[in-house]
């Protein structure tokens, strides 16, 4: 009897514990329902961005022919992933929402002098503004004002909006619209004597050196992973020195045009300058070596 009584007691404790767990566990669904959506906009709605600071010039971006460009302080291609991160404030959710009724409310949240203002524009006269105020030390979040209300959101939104200008620049050496038709490596030291060219003719790679045995799959992979999907580890603005002649290469495009690259150095990093865009791309030496040396299978 005593054993059965003890067994019943244990079972009772287990059931009670299970009930308590189910009752007291965090109710994720309920918390989600109570979260306030800051907006219901879509990424595709916006065609321009302005990030404004109290003590320095604004950073502006604009969508041109479906692609984002940095328009100030420099004009160049923009990194679409970083741009989308900036716009992602539209999808933010907050557990707090406070309506602003006067200037005292703004001051309380540090919004009388915002640390930055983010403006997302559909056109020149239709903008959505997000003003960022002080941080909440308890939750490690930041107050942001939009359309007469204050929300508490992750500080990451302000951090990505205020990122360094160079991090906004597209690190791909080729534009997404530039379709490669071949390469002229004849002005690089290692290929100057043999005037190496590799071209795509009727969908097949052709090498200017008759003794080579190119493998189509190898060259396709080389193009993809060395040029098309190989972003630089960093970029810098570049102004060519007209008094200096650099080794160079040209990327031939399907429309008949060419993209010229100056090879500034090859080690310890490969530095490729693209004069037409005013950018210098910096690649690690190993991937840089592969970029300039296609797998053409030269005989031993």
Protein Blocks (a to p, Z undefined) as FASTA:
>chain_A
ZZmmmmmmmmmmmmmmmmmmmmmpccfklmmmmpccfblcdfklpcbdcdddfkbccddd
ddeehiacdfbfbdcdddfklmmmmmmmmmpccfbdcddfbfklmmmnopmmcfbdcddd
fblmlccddddddddfklopacddeehiacdddfklmmmmmgcfklmpcfbfbdfklccf
bdcfklgfklmmnopacddeehiacdfblkbccdfklmmmmmmmmmmmmccfbdcddddd
fkbccdddddddfkopacddddfbfbfbdcdddfknopacdddfklmmmmmmccehpaZZ
